[in-house]
Amino acid sequence: MPADELLRLIKESIDRLLENQIFQDFLQWLDEKSTQVKEVENVRYKLASIRAVYFDLALELNDGNYFYTEYFEKTLAYAIDPAINDNLDSALDLDFKLYQALRFENFYNTFWYSIPSSLNLPLDLDLANNHLNFLIHSTPNPELQYKLQELKDCIVEPEADFERRQQRWKVHRFTWMKQLRDMMIKYRNIGHNWLFNKEQIKLLKQYYEANKLLWECLAISNVSVEVRSHIEDNLFYPLIPRSPSKNRGKDAQADGVVTPSEPSLNFPMPDARCPMPDSYISCISRK
């Protein structure tokens, strides 16, 4: 069928946009993470849709553009599988909320998605407390649950008055958010800083929009079931085949999550008055 060949060629052209190794590493991680969520944590959505979610979230985190959370129904993930909506399956919802917590603006009592974190706005303690409580009660991992509880105790510090808690947030927030990001990487295999430059982010956005257009074409074209299935199965999929030595699914979880090599995180250095604790997430001195 003519439409079959045309859409195959379009798909190949889109895939070649990300031939660079850094993009292939990113897509490899994307497939590993999405497959783990689908097969091990029993998320019910289509695999291509799950890949689209994590592509969106990872790109937002590296780009700083928070479009995704405000316009969920306009995403490619929703177009692929409308079952993905505000009522997400637990594993996906946990990761979604972790990404939200990593944005400082989420803890401000304002229109957080339009306010830059550099303004040092007062922390909304009730919002921070509620969000962290949700994370603590949502994770099935006892170790992550314990570390999130310690982090919440540091940030909220129930014994302190309002002014003291605001001052501690202003001084220590970069340290605390780095600790949260380290937890996300270690326990959920998300939150990696891929250090994409502006041109690479621009190319990733072009790749995303091209896949979105391809999906729209697929929905209205008279293509064979085989081609439709092939394109869906390979959306956001790396060109480079997975190495046979790489674990997948349940086996990959035996000793934790599978992660890419991790570049340095580009958080500002902690304030000199707030050194990194000796233990992984010990609360900073409350002197």
C-alpha positions in Angstrom: 0.0 0.0 0.0 1.3 3.5 -0.9 0.5 4.9 2.6 2.5 2.1 4.2 5.7 2.9 2.4 5.3 6.7 2.9 4.8 6.4 6.7 7.7 4.0 7.0 9.9 6.5 5.3 8.7 9.3 7.5 9.3 7.2 10.6 12.9 6.5 9.4 13.5 10.2 8.7 12.3 11.1 12.2 14.4 8.5 13.9 17.5 9.8 12.1 17.1 13.2 13.8 18.5 11.6 17.0 21.4 9.6 15.6 23.9 11.3 17.9 25.1 9.0 20.7 23.9 11.2 23.5 20.4 11.0 22.1 20.6 7.2 21.7 21.7 6.9 25.3 18.7 9.0 26.3 16.3 6.9 24.3 18.0 3.7 25.6 17.3 4.9 29.2 13.7 5.9 28.1 13.0 2.4 26.9 14.5 0.7 29.9 12.6 2.9 32.3 9.3 2.6 30.5 9.6 -1.2 30.1 10.3 -1.6 33.8 7.2 0.5 34.7 5.1 -1.5 32.2 6.3 -5.0 32.9 7.4 -4.9 36.6 5.2 -2.3 38.1 2.2 -3.4 36.0 1.2 0.0 34.6 -1.7 -0.6 32.2 -1.0 1.9 29.5 0.6 1.3 26.1 4.3 1.2 26.1 4.6 3.9 23.5 2.4 6.1 25.6 4.6 5.5 28.7 7.7 6.3 26.7 6.1 9.6 25.6 5.3 10.5 29.3 8.9 10.0 30.4 10.2 11.8 27.3 8.1 14.8 28.2 9.0 14.8 31.9 12.8 14.4 31.3 12.8 17.1 28.6 10.9 19.5 30.8 13.3 18.9 33.7 16.3 19.6 31.4 14.7 22.5 29.6 12.8 24.2 32.4 9.6 24.6 30.4 6.7 23.3 32.4 4.1 23.0 29.6 3.4 19.3 30.2 1.7 19.4 33.6 -0.7 22.2 32.6 -1.9 20.7 29.3 -1.9 17.0 29.8 -4.6 16.3 27.3 -2.6 17.9 24.5 0.4 15.5 24.9 1.3 12.7 22.5 1.0 10.3 25.4 -2.7 11.1 25.7 -3.2 10.8 21.9 -1.6 7.4 21.9 -3.6 6.1 24.9 -6.4 8.3 26.3 -6.5 6.1 29.3 -3.6 8.2 30.5 -5.3 11.1 32.3 -5.1 12.9 35.7 -5.9 9.6 37.5 -2.6 7.9 36.7 -1.6 4.4 37.8 0.4 4.5 41.0 3.9 4.0 39.7 3.5 6.6 37.0 1.8 9.0 39.4 4.6 8.6 41.9 7.2 9.5 39.3 5.1 12.4 38.1 4.8 13.8 41.6 8.6 13.4 42.2 9.3 15.4 39.1 6.9 18.1 40.4 8.6 18.1 43.8 12.0 18.7 42.2 10.7 22.1 40.9 11.2 24.7 43.7 8.2 26.6 42.4 5.8 23.8 43.4 6.3 24.8 47.1 5.2 28.4 46.6 1.7 29.6 47.3 1.4 31.3 43.9 1.1 30.4 40.2 4.2 28.3 40.5 4.6 27.4 36.9 5.2 31.1 36.0 7.5 32.2 38.8 11.3 31.7 38.6 12.9 30.0 41.6 15.6 32.8 41.7 13.0 35.1 43.3 13.4 33.3 46.7 9.7 33.4 47.4 8.5 32.2 50.8 7.9 28.5 51.1 4.3 27.3 51.4 4.8 24.9 54.3 1.4 23.3 54.0 1.8 22.7 50.3 5.3 21.2 50.8 4.1 19.1 53.7 1.2 17.7 51.8 3.2 17.0 48.7 5.9 15.2 50.6 3.4 13.2 52.6 1.8 12.0 49.3 5.3 10.8 48.1 6.0 9.1 51.4 2.7 7.2 51.4 2.8 6.4 47.7 6.2 4.7 47.4 6.3 0.9 48.0 10.0 1.1 48.8 10.6 1.3 52.6 14.1 2.8 52.2 12.9 5.6 49.9 10.0 6.1 52.2 12.3 6.6 55.1 14.6 9.0 53.3 11.7 11.1 52.1 10.4 11.3 55.6 13.8 12.5 56.8 13.8 15.1 54.0 10.3 16.3 55.0 11.4 16.7 58.6 14.3 18.8 57.4 12.2 21.1 55.2 9.1 21.4 57.3 10.8 21.2 60.8 7.6 21.3 62.9 9.3 22.6 66.0 10.6 25.8 64.3 8.6 29.0 63.9 7.7 30.4 60.5 10.6 32.8 60.1 13.2 30.2 61.0 11.7 27.7 58.5 11.7 30.2 55.8 15.3 31.1 56.5 16.4 27.5 56.5 14.6 27.0 53.2 16.4 30.0 51.7 19.8 28.7 52.9 19.5 25.0 52.3 17.0 24.5 49.5 19.6 23.7 46.8 21.1 21.0 49.1 17.7 19.5 49.8 16.7 19.5 46.2 20.0 17.8 45.2 19.2 15.1 47.8 15.8 14.6 46.4 17.2 14.3 42.9 19.8 11.8 44.1 16.9 9.7 45.6 15.0 9.9 42.3 18.0 8.6 40.4 18.8 5.9 42.8 15.4 4.5 43.6 13.2 5.4 40.6 15.8 5.9 37.7 14.4 9.3 36.9 15.7 12.9 37.3 18.9 12.4 35.4 20.5 15.6 34.1 21.5 14.9 30.5 23.2 18.3 30.1 21.6 18.9 26.8 22.6 22.2 25.2 20.1 24.6 23.6 20.5 23.1 20.1 20.1 19.6 21.4 16.9 20.6 23.3 15.6 22.2 20.1 16.3 19.0 18.2 14.5 16.9 20.8 11.5 19.1 20.6 11.5 18.8 16.8 11.7 15.0 17.2 8.8 15.1 19.6 6.6 17.3 17.3 7.5 15.1 14.3 6.4 12.0 16.1 3.2 13.8 17.1 2.5 14.7 13.5 3.3 11.1 12.4 0.8 9.8 15.0 -1.8 12.2 13.6 -1.2 11.0 10.1 -1.4 7.4 11.2 -4.8 8.0 12.8 -6.3 9.2 9.5 -4.3 7.1 7.0 -5.4 3.9 5.4 -2.4 1.8 6.5 -2.0 -1.9 7.2 -2.3 -3.2 10.7 1.3 -4.4 10.4 2.7 -1.0 9.7 0.5 0.7 12.3 1.7 -1.7 14.9 5.3 -1.4 13.8 5.2 2.4 14.1 3.5 2.4 17.5 5.9 -0.2 18.9 8.9 1.9 17.8 7.9 5.4 18.8 10.6 6.9 21.0 12.7 3.8 20.5 16.5 3.9 20.1 18.1 3.1 16.7 20.9 1.2 18.4 19.6 -2.3 19.5 19.7 -3.2 23.1 22.8 -5.1 24.1 22.1 -8.7 25.0 24.1 -8.2 28.2 21.7 -5.5 29.4 19.1 -6.7 31.9 15.4 -6.0 31.4 12.2 -6.2 33.3 12.3 -8.0 36.7 15.9 -9.2 36.3 17.0 -5.6 36.0 15.5 -4.8 39.4 17.4 -7.4 41.4 20.0 -4.9 42.6 18.1 -1.7 41.9 17.3 0.2 38.8 19.2 0.3 35.5 20.7 3.8 35.1 22.8 5.5 32.4 26.2 6.9 33.2 25.3 10.0 35.3 26.8 13.4 34.5 27.4 15.9 37.3 24.3 17.5 38.5 24.3 21.3 37.8 22.7 22.5 41.1 24.4 25.5 42.7 26.9 24.6 45.4 25.4 24.4 48.9 25.7 27.5 51.1 28.9 27.4 53.2 26.7 27.5 56.3 25.0 24.3 55.2 27.6 21.6 54.4 26.5 18.3 52.9 25.7 15.8 55.7 27.9 12.8 56.3 25.0 10.4 56.0 23.1 10.4 52.7 20.1 12.4 53.9 20.8 13.3 57.5 19.0 16.5 58.5 21.2 19.5 58.4 22.2 20.9 61.8 19.4 22.9 63.4 21.6 25.2 65.4 
